[in-house]
Amino acid sequence: MPAADLAWLLAAFALVSLMFPGLAMFYGGMLGSKNVLNMIMMVMSSLAVTSVLYVLYGYSMVSGNSLGGLGIIGDPLEFFGLQSFVADAGSNGAEGLYWAAFFILFAAITIAIVASGAAGRMKFGAWILFSGLWLTLVYFPLAHQVFTFTDEESGYVGGWLRNVIELHDFAGGTAVHMNAGVAALALALALVLGKSKGGHRPHNLPLVVLGAGILWFGWYGFNGGSAAGANFLAQYVVLTSLLAGSAGMIGFALVEKIRTGRATTLGMASGAIAGLVGITPSADAVNPVGALLVGLFSGAVVCLTLKWKTKLGIDDTLDAFAVHGVGGVVGVICVVLFAASDAPAGITGILFGGSWDIVWRELVAITVTCVYSFTMTYAIAWTLNKTIGLRVSEEEEYVGLDVSYHAETAYDSGRV
């Protein structure tokens, strides 16, 4: 790997690493002060659990040769322990180690988003077990189907959504955001955990904005690192990410102003994340004007979804389904609508006279991702709830999980 490419990819890795404290602050600030540390623990523990599983068998399940040539899941023993990369001191081994590390972060941020569905209600030990099972049974298979390419010369078979359906998803709108948002909904929809006692109100909006800013900063590495080098594509997707995040704030604020008469700080932060989610699958497929449209569309639709969620009484406290689930769907649809032939991907959307053949391909990917994620997440959570129990007691929930499970408080005002 050329030194310039390696330098940029290592920088991208560092940027994505910052998304974990960013997400922890973003979600922690949106909760009541009695559960902020518990949410930080859930987000940061996601990185710990994922790192262990990815080294043992996760990389193999995602990037390994498909079992039976079906494109469903990779051979879980092919790269067990990543030992083959360590043994290969050449460029192939070095590149393999880097991509293993980079995609650990992709997997970990996905399950960290799912944590929002259990905010303030789930036993911490149960969360650790759930996250390991969810990664194994939900994320690893979907990531293989979306991210892994087929190499006909070597006989290497990749995922069916990527190679058979020919889904276009630049950096994980389906396997990461849509998957996480739908899974959070399954966990939070009062199906398993039920509604929280008394609900939650954001206790620290400056912390939310700081977290959103760090997430935005990390997103340049998330999308830019997916360009696989210090090249024109990396520059391009960093620009489209900036534009979509900015337009997402505007789209959310406009709808919020029309609906309520006010644009809020929390709404602007959520709109920025919605725009970034929307551009993730389409970052290389739209031109700069298209990136603005993606952001506006994503922010506006997510804001409208929050109104729908409230009317239905869905207890998705941190809005992961709206921002990541619906935002991911919007992003994939934007590939169909706004893709421009002069963008690096070379795809033409139907609004620019492109073939309608792309429509069914993206719709299949959306349907498979949402149905599989929701069904499997519910099955895992239901099973654990019937065996070890998921929800904390009413007393623990009243006191707050920071004290009940971690014997800590975020703010020690008594010693001022």
N, C-alpha and C positions, 0 to 999 in steps of 0.2 A: 504494500500500500504506500503510495507517495506520502512524503512527510507532510505536505500541506493538507492532504485529505485527512490524515490521521490527527493532525492538530485540530482541525475543525470538528471532527467527530468526537474527540475527547472533550472539546469545549461544549459541544452539544450535549454530551453525557452529563457534564457538570450542570448545565442549565436545567435539564430534565430532573436531576437529583433535587434541585431546589423546589420543584413542584410539590414535594411532600410536606415540608413545613408550610409552604404556601397554602396548600389545600387544608392542612390542619388549622391554620389561622382563619381561613375563609369559612370553614364549617364551624370552628369553635366559636367565632364571634357571632354566628347566626343562632347559636343555642343560648339557653339560660346559663348564668354563671356557675350553676351547680354541676354542670355536665361538660364544661369546656375541656377539662383535662382528660376526661374519659374519651372524648372525641379525638383529641390529639393522640392519645394512646392507640386508638383503633386505627387511625390513619398511619401512624409510624410503624405499628406492628405489622401492617400489611407488607411493608418493605422487607421486614425480617422473615416472615413466613414465606414470601415469594422467593426470596434469595435462596433459601434452603431447598425448596421444592424444585426450582428451576435448575439448579446444579445437579440434583439427583436424577430427575427424569423430565422436568418441564421443557427444557430445551429440545430434548429428543421428541417429545410429543408434539411440539410446535414445528420444529424445523427438520425432523427426521423423515426418512422415506415413508410414504403412506403405507399403512398396513393393508395388505391385500390389493394395493393399487387403487383403493376406493376414494382416496382424497378426503377421508373423514378425520383421521388422526395419525400422527407420526409414530414410528416405532419407539416405544418408551425406553428401550435399552440401547438404542443406537449410539447415543453420546453420553451414556451414563457417567456422571461425575465430571464430564468435560475432559476426561483424561486424554482422549485422542488429540485434542487441541494443545494441551500442555506438552504432550510428547512430540508434537510437530513444532519445531522451533522456527520453521520458515514462515513466509507471509501468510500461507493458508491458515496455519494455526493461530497466528496473531490476529487475523481478521475474524476468525471464528470466535476467539475469546472476546473481542470487542463487541461483536453483535450479540453474543450471549449476555454480556453485561448490559448493553443498551436495551435489549428486549426484556430483561428482568424488570427494568423500570417501567416499561409499557404495561407489563402484567400487573405490577404492584400498584400503579396508579389506578388501574381499572378496579381492582378489588377495594382500594381505598375509597373510591367514589361510592361503591356499593354500601360502605359503612354508614353512609348518610341515612339509609333506610332503617337503621337500627338505633338512631340517635336517642340517647337517654333511656333506652328500654331493654337492652340486651346484656346478658351476663358476659363479662369480658372473656372468661374461659371458653364459653360457647362460641363467641365471635372468632377466637383463634381457630377452633376446630372447624367452624363453618367456612372460614376463609380458605383453609387448606383444601377442603372438599370442593368448594366452588371453583377454585383455580383448576383443580384436576379434572372435574367433570364438565365444567362450562367454558372457562376461558381457554384452556389449552386446546381443546378441539376446535373452537371457533377461530382461534388465532391461526391454527394450522390451515384451516379452510380458506382464510382470507389472505394471509401473508406469504405463504410458501409457494414458490414457483416450481413448475415442472421443468426438468432438464432432460430432453429427449435423448441427447447423445449419451448420457451416462445411465439412462433408464431410471432416473430419479423422478418420483411422482409427488407432486405437490397437492395443495388443497383444491377441492372441486369448485368452490365458489370463485376462486381466482382463475383457475385454468379451464374449467368446463363452462361455467356460467359466464366467465370473463367479466366479473365485477370490476369496476374501477373504484378503488378506495385508496387514496394516496397514503394516509398515515393512521387509519384506524377509526373512521367514523362508525363502522359496524362493530368490529370485534372489541373495541375499547369503549366508545361513548354510548352507542346505542345499547350495547350489551350491558354496560354498567347501569344505565338509567332504568332499563326494563327490570333488571335484577333488583335494584333498589325499590322499585314499585312493588314487586312481588313480596319483598320483605316488609314493606311499610304499609301495605294496603289494608291493614287490620285483618289480613288473612291468617297470619301466624302470630306476629307480635301484638297486633291490635293497636288502638289509638293510645297516645300518651296521656297521662293523667294531667289535665290542665293545660296541655300544649306547651309550646316554647315560644319565647320572644327573643329576638336578637339582643344580646346584652352589651355588645361592643362593636358598633358599626365601623369605627376607624380600623379595628382589627380585621374586619371583613374586607375593607378596601385594600389594606396592606396585603392580605392574602391573595386577593384578586390580582393585584399588581405583580406579585411574585409568580403567580400562575401564568400570567401573560408573558412575563420575562422567560419563564421556562418553556413556554409554548414555541418560542423561536428555535429552541433546541429540539423539541418534540417533532415539529414539522421540518425544520431545517436539517436536522440530523438524518431524517428519512430520505434525504437526497443522496445519501451515501458518499458524500465527498464535498470538497471545497470547490464548487462548480456553479454554473449559471442557474441550475435548478434550485440550489440552496438559496441563492440570492432571491430568486423569483418567489419561492414559497414563504420566505421571511417577509417580503413585501406584501403578498396577498394576506398573510396572517395579520399583519399590522392593520391593513385596511378593513378586513372583516371584523376584527375586534372593535375598532373605532366605530364602524357603522352599526355594529350590534348594540352599542350603547345608545346610539341615536334611535334605532328602531324600537328598542324597549321603552325608552323615555317618551317617545311620541305616543305610543299606544297607552302607556301609563297616564300620560297627561290627558289624553282624550277620555279615558275611562274614569279617572278619579279627580282630574283637575290639578294634579301635582306630579312632578317627576321626583323620584326618591333616590337617595344615595344607594340603598340596597338594590334598587332596580337598575341603576346604571352599572353597578358591579356585576349583577347577574346578566345584564345585556351584553357586556363585554365578553364574559365567558361563553354565552350562547353564540356570539359571532365567531369566536375561536373554535368552538365545537363544530359549527357549521362549515367552516373553511377546511377542517381537517381532511375530509375525504376529497375535497375539490380544489385544494390549494394549487395543484399543478395543471388543472383543467380549465380554469377561468382566467380571463384577463383582468387587469386592475379594476376596470369598471364593474366587471362581473363579481369581483371580490367584494366590492361595496354593496352590490345587490344581495349577495349571499349573507353578509352581515346584517343588513337591514331586514331581510326576510326572516333570518333566524331569530333576531332579537324580538321582532314583532310577534311572530308565531309563539315563541316561548312565553311572552307576556300574556298572550291570550290563553295559552294552556294553563297558566296559573289561576286564571279566573275560573276555568272549567274544573280544575282540581278542587278549588274551594267549594264550588257548588255541590260537587259529589261527596264532599267530606273526606277526601283522601288525606291521610296523615303522612304526607311526604314532607317532613318538617324542613328539610334543606333543599327541596326542589330539584333533586337529582333527576327524577324522571322527566320533568319539564325541560331542564337545561341540557342534560346529556342525552336522555332517551329521545325526546322530541327534536332537540337540536341536531342529534345525529341523523335522524330520519330526514330532516329538512336539508342537511348538508348533502346527503346522498341524492336526494331529489334535485338539488341544485346542479349536480353533475349533468343530469338529464336535461335540465332547462337551460343553464347558462354556459355550459362548456363551449369554449371558443377554439377554433382550429388553429389560431396563432399562438395559443398557450402551449407550454412544453408537452403536455399529454397528447396534443393533436386530435382531440375529440371534438366533434361538433354537436352541440345541444339542439334539441328540437326547435327551440325558439330562433335558432340561426339556420334552419333548414337541414338539420342533421337527420339521420335515419332514426325511425321509431324503434328499431331493433334494440337500442340501448335501454328502452323503457322497461321491458320485461326482465332484462338481466338485473337491473338495479332493484326492481320490485321483488324479485325472487330473493335477493340477498337481504333486503329489509325484512321480509316475511320470515325467512329461515332464522335470522338472528333473533328477532323479537319472540317468536314462538318457542324456539329452543331455550333461550335464556330465561324467559318467564317460567316455562314448564319445569325445567331442571332446578331453578332456584327455589321454586315453591316446594318441589319434591324433597330437596335437601333440607330446607328449613322445617317442613312438616315432620320429616323423619327425626330430626334432632329434637324438635319440640316434644315429640312423643316419647323420646328416650331420656335425654339428659335435661330437657327443659331449656327454653331460650330466654324467657322474660324474667326480669328481676322482680322481686316482691314489691307490693305497693309501698311498704315502708322504705325500702331502698330507693325506690323511684321518688318518693316524697323528699327524702333527705338529699338525694342527688348522688349520682354514681361516682363523682370525684371522691366523696368521703366514704361511701359505702364500699367501693371496690379498690380504691387506691390510697385511702387515708390521707388525702391531700386536698387543699383548696387553692384555687387559682389566684385569689386575692386575699391577703392577710391584712385586712384593714384595722384589726385590733391592735397592731403594733406600731401604728403610725406615731 
